[in-house]
Amino acid sequence: MARRQRDTVDTPKVKVTRENFRESLKIFRFIKPYKWYFIAGMVLLFLSSVVFMLFPYMIGLMVDIAQGNGEYDFSLGQMGWALLIILIAQGFISFFRVIMVANVSERGIADIRKALYQKLVSLSIPFFEENKSGDLISRLTADVEKLYSTFSITLAEFLRQIIILITGILFLFISTPDLALIMLATIPVVIVGAMIFGRFIKKLSKKRQKKQAESNSLVSETLMSIQVVKAFANELFEMRRYQASIGEMVAIAMKYARSRAVFATFIIVVIFGALFFIIWQGAVMVEGNKMSVGKLVSFVSYTFIIGGSIASLGNFTSELLGAIGATERVREILSTEGEMDLEGHPPIEHVPVQGNIRFENVHFRYPTRPDLPVLKGIDLDIKAGQKVALVGQSGAGKSTIIQLLLRLYGIAEGDIKIDGKSILDADLRTVRNNMALVPQEVILFGGSIRENILYGKEDATEDEIIAAAQKSNSWEFIQSFPEGLETVVGERGVKLSGGQRQRIAIARAILKNPTILLLDEATSSLDAESEKVVQDALNNLMEGRTSIIIAHRLSTIRDADCIYVLDEGKIVESGTHQELVLVTDGMYNAQAKLGGLA
């Protein structure tokens, strides 16, 4: 029995180069409309950081004043009032800084989300076939959330730590140059070493989490397939597989634990040892009257602040690098060319058509399978108001014809015309505005019945909605619900039966009032009773429209004006039901006999 593995999706790591760093800065165009908020926020950030660095200095002054060694003629009371004023000023500065940064981050990220969503809905079907929906949702959520974190917190804190680092070092060199040199010779080296050590431990932690996730995946997989496990009597196999996975996780976990133990020792011995050494040096200078106690207190405070700043810079740097990766994934979508331009929200141009459809020598291959021809020179001539059916085996190309008419894909060769004009030259939304599709698997949105019917025409009146529901044979069951049209259908319409979902989809199509109607196996998944009700609704819908019907059940298409039989991407027969059943060796005749219609 082959070992089963579950795919894991990791966010791809992006190697930071000068080029992609420069490209990533283009994401700042989304905060350009709020640049004055950004500038004001950065100015306030600088002021709050500088004011914060005054506190250690003033604490040192207070200690010296208390000992009678103050450099300036201030009393402790005056210093207390000064500290209170600075604290209040710091509070006001911080408040307005947060508001300014929030204006930039919230509004800028909202613009990114809207631009991403607008781009996604404008992209063609091949894009979604080549990209997993989970990955796209991740870009719209996790990657944008990472950018939000960068704009709202990381970027500001990164700049703050740089200001604190520079300001702290300047204060130290001005007030205690001797100790500053000792500190700069030891603390940065120790902290950089701790950061490198920390990254190693972080990698081990990720390996442990990954292995644990694999173990959990095994449990989930086994429990979901427990009937298969028992049917093949493979309980021992699954147990050994899980034990092996847990053993690998324990081995990694112990290595991780040993590394954390070494790191803890490093922190206690090396980092605190370096700090105590510097403080000891300061105490020696105080003993020799080379430094006041207040200055030593200030120095120690600045040392801890600078050490924390260096450590924070390492963390924020990794977060910023991660944000560069996120911008690349977001920009990849934004730079993809869509099938339509929704910039400026242009309205759909309503150009009425008669409904004459012509396929001229159409060849097609799916972009994801370029080596496999699907349509091989299709010629169709459908007159306005005709009801035309497409039949054939699965994979013959029936649904592809509808997809090409909707321009969900581009054709390789040939042309498709409506009323003598190529749809390839027309505005895409105008082309689709004259059509309505009722598919086999109806997807309803998770709102109310009213909202789903209104999807066909968002500005429809109440009377139009009710009329569409009546013509689709759905008004009766809608009225049976306590909430009527306001009944929530649930995700994908899960609270309605298959027949009810189909009738809501038909009501939606009736409300749209299309010239061309496309029915793709609209009744194939229904039971006999539901099929009859839905078929009656479809007959109401098809009246006076050009209709293209795909069906396996010949009972639904025997009254079609023309039936085209497809086989391996070619039209092999065409005619009415009565004409085709007379072709004794024809494909349609064989299917009709199987269905009891010949």
N, C-alpha and C positions, 0 to 999 in steps of 0.2 A: 504493500500500500504506500503510495507516494506521499511524502510529507507535504502538508498543505501550509501555505504561508499567506499571510494577509499583507496586502500592500500598505506601506506607510508613506504618508505624504509629508515631506518636510519642506519648509520654506527654503528655496535655493539661496545659498550664500553668494553674495555678489562681491567680486574682487574690486576693491576701490582703486580706480585709476584717476589720473587727472581729467580724462575725458568724461567718464561717467559722473565724477564729482561735479564738473562744470554743468553737465546735463541735469543733474539732480537739483541744482540751484534754480532751474526753470520752474520748479514747483512753487517758488516764491511769487510767481505771477498771480497766484490765487489770493495772496495777501496784499498785492499792490493797491487794490481799492481801499485798503485800510492802513496805508503806510504811515499816516500821521498818528494813528493809535500805536503802531509798532514803534515809531521813533520816540513818542512820549513815554512808552513803556520802557524802552531801553535807557532813556535819560533817567527815569525814576529808579530803574534797576541800579544804575551806576551810583546815584545818590544814596540809595538805601544800603548798598554794599560799603561805601566809604563811611557812612554814619555808623554802621555796625562795627567797623574796625576802630572806631574811637573808644568803644567800651573798655577793651583791655587796657588801653593807655590811661583812661580816667580812673579805672580801678587801682592801677599802680600809683597814680597821683594821690588817691585817697589814703592808701596805705602809708605813703611817705608823710602826708599831712598829719595822719594819726600819730606817727612817730616823731613829729616835729621836724622832719627833713624835707618839707615841701619846697619845690623850686619856685613856686609862685605864691603870691600873697592871697591865698584863698582859704576859707574855713571849710570844715567838713559839711556844715549846713549849706554853704553856697555850692559845694560840689554836688550835694544831694539834689538841690534844686536844678542844677545844670543837667544832671543825669535824667531827672524827670522830664525836663523840657525836650532833651534829645530822644527819650523814649517815645514821647507823644508825637514828635516830628517823624520818628521812624515808623510809628503806627500809621500815620496819615499817608506817608510816602508808600508804604507797603500796600495799603488799601487801594489807592489809586493805580498803583502799578499792576495789581492783580486785575482790576477792572479793565485797564488798557490792554493787557495781554489777552484777557478773555475775549474782548471784542475782536482781536485779530484771530485767535485760534478758533473760536466758535464759528464766526462768520466765514473765515477762510476755509475751514474744514467742511462746513456746510456747502460751500461753493464747489469744493472738490468732489463731495459725494454727488451733488446734482450733476456735475459735468461727467462723472463716471457713469452714472445711471443713464444719462442722456445718450452717452456714447454706446453703452451696452445695448440699449433697445434699438439703436440705429444700425447695429452691426448685422451682417448677413448670417444666414443659417450655417454655412460652412465654418464660420468662426466658432460657433457653439459646438459643432461636431468635433473640432480639433482641440477644444479646451473643455476640461471637466467643469461642470457647474459648481462643484464644491470649491475648486480653485478660484473661480471667478467671484464667488460669494466671499471667499477669504480675502481677496483683494479689496472688495468693497467694504469689508468690515475690519478684519484684523490689520491689514496694511494701512488703511485710512486711520484706524485707531492709533497705530504706531506714529503716524504723522501728527495726529492730534496731540499725542503725548509729547512729541518733539516740539511742536509749536507752543504748547501751553506750559510745559514744565522743563523738559530737557534742555532746550536751547537757552532759555533764560537762566537756568541753574548752571549750565556750562559757562556762560559768560560771567555769571556771578562769581564762580569759583576762580576764574582767571583774574577778575578784578581783586578778589580777596587775596589771592596768592601774590600778585604784584604789590598791592597796597601793604600787605603784611611784611613782605621782605623789605620794602622801603622803610617802614616804621622801625624794623629791627636794626637796619643799617644806620638809621639816624640816631636811635636811642642807645643801642648796645652793639656797636660794630664788632667787638671781639667775640662775643657769644654768637652773633649772627654768622660769622665765618665758620665757627665750630658746628653750628646747627646745619648750615648748608652743605658741609662736608660729610655729614652722617645721615641725617633724616631722609633726604631724597633717595639715597642709595638703598636704605633699608626699606622704604615704602615701595620703590620700584620692584625690589626683590619680592616683597609680599604680594604685589599685584600679579607678578609672573606665577608665583606659587598658587595664588588664588585662581588663576585661569586654568591651571592644570587640574585643580580640585573640581572646578566647574565642569570640565570635560568629563571627568569620572562620574560626576553627579548625573550628567545627561545620559551617559552610557548605562548607568544603573536604572534611570527612569525609562529608557528605551527598552531595556531587557525586561523590566517589570511590566511595561505595556504589552510586550510580546507574550508574557505569561498570562496576563489578563485576557489577551486576545484568544489564546488557546482555550481558556475556560469558557469564554463566550461562544466560541466556535463549536466546542464540544456540546455545550448545553443546547444550542440552537439546532444541532444535528443529532440529538440524543437517540432518535429513532434509528438513524443509519448506524450509529455506533453499536447499538444493541443488536440490530439486525445482522451485523457482520461479526458480532461477538468480539469487539475490539476494545473492551474496557481496559484490559491490561496494557494494550498498545498506547491508548490515550493517557493512562496513568504514568507509564514510563516516559512518554513525551513531555508531560507536565513536570515530572520530577527532574528531568534533564534540564528543562528551562529554568526551574527554580534553582538548581545547583549552579548554573552559569550566573544567575543573578546574585546569589550569595557570594560567589567568588569575586565578582566585581564590587559588591557592597563592602566586603572585607578590605579590599584594596583601597576603596574610598574612605573607609573608617581609619585605616593606617595613615593615609595621607592627611586626613583632618587632624589626627593626633600629632603628627609631625608639625603641621601648620600651627596648631595651638601652642606647641612648644616654641616654635619660631617667634610667634607673637609675644609670648611671655618673656623669653630670654633676650631676643634680639631687639625688637621694637621698644619694649619697655626698658630694656637695658640701655638703649641709646638715649631715650628720654631722661632716664635717671642720671646718666653720665653728664648730659648737658646741664641738668638741674644742679648736680653736684659741682660742676664747674662754676655755675652761677653762685652757689653758696660759698665757694672758696673766694670768689671775687667780692661777695658781700662781707665776708670775714676780713678780707684785706682792705676794706673801705674803698674798693674800686667801683662799687656799684651799690645803689640803695636797694632796700628790700622791695620797695614799690616797683622799681624797674625790673627786678627779678620776677615779681609776680606778673607784670606786663609781658615780660619776655616768655615766661612759661605759657601764658595764655595764648600769645601769638604763635608759639611753636605748635601747640595742639591744634589751633585753627588752621595753620599752614599745612600741617600733616594731614588733617582731614580733607583739606582742599585738594591736595595732590591725589589722595585716594579717590575722592569723588570725581576728579577729572578723568581717571581711568575708567570708572563706571559709565560716566556720561559720554565719553568718547566711543565706547562700544555701542551704546544706545544710538548715538548719531550715525555710526557706521551701519547699524541695522536699519535706521531710517533711510539711508541712501539706497539700501536694497529694496525697501518698501516703495520708495519713489520710482525706482526703475520698473517695478512690477505694475505700478499705477500708470506710469507714463507709457508703458507698452500698450495698454488698452487705449489711453487717450490719443496715442499716435496712430492707432489702427484706422484705416480708411473705412468708413461706414457705407452702407448701401444708400443712405439718404442723409441730407444735411438738415438737422433740426435746430441749428443755431438761429436764435431769434424767434423760435416757435412759429414758423410759417404755417398759415392755415392750409387745409387741403383744398385744392382747386377742384370744384365740382364740374366735371365735363361729362354730360350725359352721353351714353352710347346706345346703339341699337342692339348690339349683342351678336353680331356676325363674327365668328371665330375661324381662323385659318392657320393650320400648322403646315409649313412648307419645308419639306426635306429636313426635319429636325433631328440632329444627332446630339447625344448627351452622354457624359460620363460623370459620376459623382467625384467631386474634388478629393474625397478621402480614398477613392478607389479608381484612380486614373487609368489603370490597366484593364478595367472591365467596362466595355460599352453597354449602356442600358437601353438607349433608344438608337435605332439604326435606320434613319431616314423616314421619320413619321410624317405622313400627309393626312391632314384632317380638314374637312370643310363642313362647318356647322352653321346653319342659317339661324338668324334671329328668331327666338321663340321656340326653337326645336328642343326636344328632349332626347339627348344622346346618351347611350350607355357604353361603358368600357368593360369588357369581360376578358378573362384569361387566367392562367395559373399565377400563383404568387411569384413575384419577381419578373413578370412579363413587361412591366413599365407603366401600369395603369395609374398608380398614385403619382409617379414621376411626371406624367402629363399635366396633372392638376398643379403640382408644385412649380412646374415651369410656367404655366399660365399665370400663377400668382407671382412669378419672378422671384421665387425663393432661391433659385439657382440661375446661373447664366448658362446659355446653351453654347455648345462647341461649334455647331454649324447649322445653317438654315435660318428660318425666321418664324415668328409668331405674330399674327396680325389680328387686330380687332377693328371691324368696320374698315378694313383695307389699310389701316395704319399700324406700323410696327410698334409693339409694346416696348421694345428695347429703346425706342427714342422718346417715349412718353415719361412723364413724371411718375415715379414708382407709386407714391401714395394715391395719385389720381387713378392709376390702373387698378389698384386693390380696392379703392373706394367703390368701384362699380361691381364688386364681387362679394359673395358671402360663402363661407365654407362651413359645412356641417360634417364633422369628422366622425369616425367610428368611436374613438375614445374621447368623449366630450370632457373638456376641462372647464369647470366653473371656478370663479374666484370666490374667496372665502367670505364674501359679504352677504347681502340679502338677495332674495329673488329679484326684487326691483332693480338693484344695482347690476345684476347679471344681465337682465333683459335690456337695460339702458346702455349696455356696452355696444349695442348695435346703433344707437343714436342717443347721445348723451343729453340732448336738449328736447327729447320727446315729451309730449304732454301726458297727463294721467290717462286720458281717453285713448291715446295711441298705444300706451303700454297695455291697457286692458284689451284693446282690439287685437293686438299681437298675441296676447296670451290666449284669447278665445280662438283665434285662427290656428294656433299651434296645439289646440286641445289640452292646454295646461291650466286654463282658468278654473276648471272644476276642482282639481286637486289643490290649487293655490288657495282657493276659498275655504277648503276644508281645514287649512292650518289656522290656529288661533291668531297668529300675527299676519296672515295673508301675505301680501307682497313684501312685508318687512321680515319674513321668516329668514333666518340666517341658514345658509346651506352648508356651512362647514368647509373645511379645507378641501379644495378640489371637488366640492359638491357632495361630500361623503354622506351627508344626512338625507340625500334624496336617492331614490332608486334609479336604475339605469334608464328606464323609460322616461322618468320624470326629468332627468338631466337632459336627455335627448330633446324633449319637448321644450325645455327652457332654451336650449341652443337654437331650436327652430324659431321660437318667439324672438330671440335675438336677431336672427337672420331676417325674419319678416319685418321687424322694426327698421332694419337697415334699408329694406326695400331695394335690393340689388338688381341690376339688369341680368347678371350672370350668376347662376347658382351652381355650387360645386358640392356634390354629396359623395363622401368617401366611406363606403360601407356603413352608412348611417343607421342601419337596422340589424346588422349581422350579429350583434352581441345580445339581442333582446329575445325574450321568450315570445311564443306565438301571440298571446293576448296583447302584450306591450307593442309588438311589431305592428299589429293591425291599427292601434291607436296612433302610433307614430307615423305609419304609412299614410293614414288619412291626413295627418298634419302636413306631411311632406307634399302630398298632392295639392293641398291648399297653397303651399309655399311655391311650388313649381309652376303654378298657373300663370301664363303670360310671360314667362322668363326663359332665357336660354339656360338649359340645365344639362350638366354633365354628371352622370351617375356611375359610380363604381359599385359593383355588387357581385357577390358569389351566388346569392339566391336569385335564380332566374325569374321567380315569381314577381320580383320587384321591378323588373325591366322589360317584361314581355310587351308592354304597351309603348315602348320607346319608339320615336320616329326613325331612329337608326341605331344599330348596335355594331360596335367595332370589336372584333376579336383580336387580341394581341397575343403573340407568342415570341418570346426571346427578343423583345424590343422592336418587333415588326407587326404591322397590321396584316393579318393573314386572311381575314374575312370581314365583310361588312354587309349590312342589309337589315330589314325588319326581322322580327321573330319568325313570322310566317315564311319569309324567304329563306332564312338560314336553316330552319329545321328540314327544309327540302333537300339541302346538300347532304346526301347520305353519308359521305366520308369526311364531313367537316368536323372541326373541333366543337363548334357550338352545338351541333346536332348530338354529339356524344354527351356533352354536359347536360343538354336538355333531357335526354333519355334518362340520365342518372337522376335528374331532379323531377322526373315524371311530367315534363311539360311538352314533350314531343308529340 
